[in-house]
Amino acid sequence: MRETITLKPDEMPDAYYNVLADLPNPLDPPLDPATMKPIAPEKLLAIFPETLLEQEMSHERYVPIPEAVLREYFVYRPSPLIRAVFLEEYLKTNCKIYYKHEGLSPTGSHKVNTALPQAYYNKLAGVKTLVTETGAGQWGSALSYAGKKLGIAVKVFMVRVSYEQKPFRKKLMHLFSGDVSASPSSLTECGKRYSTDNPGSLGIAISEAIESVTTTKHAKYALGSVLNHVLLHQTIIGLELKAQCKKADIVPDTIIGCHGGGSNFGGTIFPFFPDKLEGRNIKFIAVEPESCPSLTKGEYRYDSGDTAGYTPLMKMYTLGKDFMPPAIHAGGLRYHGASPIVSKLLHDGYIEAVAYNQNDVLTAGKTFALTEGVVPAPESSHAIACAISEAKKNNGKTIIFTLSGHGHFDLNAYIDH
Ligand SMILES: Cc1ncc(COP(=O)(O)O)c(C=O)c1O
């Protein structure tokens, strides 16, 4: 029998968990690139609404989820926790493997979890247009969907290599009225610095989005990862997971998430962080591509979040803002930096990071599709590759990973493989 642990709607958490309340060492503050001193929050009001800025800095342990957002969450949440029995049998492992399935959201990934509150708070603040970047298109489609639902226009700069590799992601954004341009584009000064056959990067697309906000009336910027408030919204994953583990008497030994900017990984593990602080032996593993190894090969230092240097400097693991990752299929993991909170936890030894090559990742994703019947996003296949390696240790452990999205628009990745 397939084991699926569900929560009833009234068992879904109604507040996000803020790990900043429990970090043993405070985060280093973001710096103003003009002065190299901690940035004044007012300066960021040009690109973010006040409520999201408050959430970015808040140390309150719990932040209530607005009613209007809960209503939208009920379209696809609580998401199921599923025991991967077929994968276990295939691997002949004595480990238990579970996955938290975030691929059932309206646009197919966890990104909707933060798109909805971001669209909601911007709408409340009177913003008419949200401008953003997207890698593989998961975040752009999530924000287009949330904008359509909550009444706000969305403009997306999509990294060119994914724009060309994943035409149906673009179509999905169009379906929800998102206005999509390939990045680098000729719409911004930053974009014009590159030739039109440049594959692009998330760093360049972020610069283009920020520049475009400053030239568009009543517009603000939205980011799909990295920032504290984004990871805060994603704790809905870990909070549900914790409730599901309690309900089914599951005691996880290892929790795994793929890592691009840190939002699905952070959102999954943060609610378990207090348990680790209390001495529970639990391992958290972030998984990234070997070809874009910010956490495993990057330096822990201040760096810009984008290529043009418009964003505040953040203390994080980084490959350098000009790093140009190769055109791998997991477009959502092609980011030079990482979440400052995830970086701090790694630096202080609370989490681990590993890197896998694309070949092993796609093999793992295919194995998962053939055994469990779910085609994973290539990003999520990184978590699967790690879960499989852990299960092969045959040490009777309980392994949980977040399946951050489905791969129905990424089939070329598996066909080419
Ligand atoms: C399906 C999926 N998983 C993971 C990621 C990586 O982002 P993050 O590290 O913020 O979860 C992305 C980014 O686009 C994605 O689309």
The ligand as a MOL file (V3000), in Angstrom:
LIG
                    3D

  0  0  0     0  0            999 V3000
M  V30 BEGIN CTAB
M  V30 COUNTS 16 16 0 0 0
M  V30 BEGIN ATOM
M  V30 1 C 11.4940 23.4660 -9.1970 0
M  V30 2 C 12.5550 24.3260 -8.5910 0
M  V30 3 N 13.2530 23.8510 -7.5340 0
M  V30 4 C 14.2250 24.5590 -6.9550 0
M  V30 5 C 14.5660 25.8160 -7.4260 0
M  V30 6 C 15.6780 26.5340 -6.7550 0
M  V30 7 O 15.2610 27.6460 -6.0380 0
M  V30 8 P 15.3440 27.6900 -4.4850 0
M  V30 9 O 16.7250 27.3280 -4.0810 0
M  V30 10 O 14.9990 29.1000 -4.1680 0
M  V30 11 O 14.3300 26.7360 -3.9340 0
M  V30 12 C 13.8790 26.3650 -8.5130 0
M  V30 13 C 14.2120 27.7100 -8.9970 0
M  V30 14 O 13.7130 28.2070 -9.9510 0
M  V30 15 C 12.8570 25.5970 -9.1040 0
M  V30 16 O 12.1920 26.0670 -10.1560 0
M  V30 END ATOM
M  V30 BEGIN BOND
M  V30 1 1 1 2
M  V30 2 1 2 3
M  V30 3 2 2 15
M  V30 4 2 3 4
M  V30 5 1 4 5
M  V30 6 1 5 6
M  V30 7 2 5 12
M  V30 8 1 6 7
M  V30 9 1 7 8
M  V30 10 2 8 9
M  V30 11 1 8 10
M  V30 12 1 8 11
M  V30 13 1 12 13
M  V30 14 1 12 15
M  V30 15 2 13 14
M  V30 16 1 15 16
M  V30 END BOND
M  V30 END CTAB
M  END
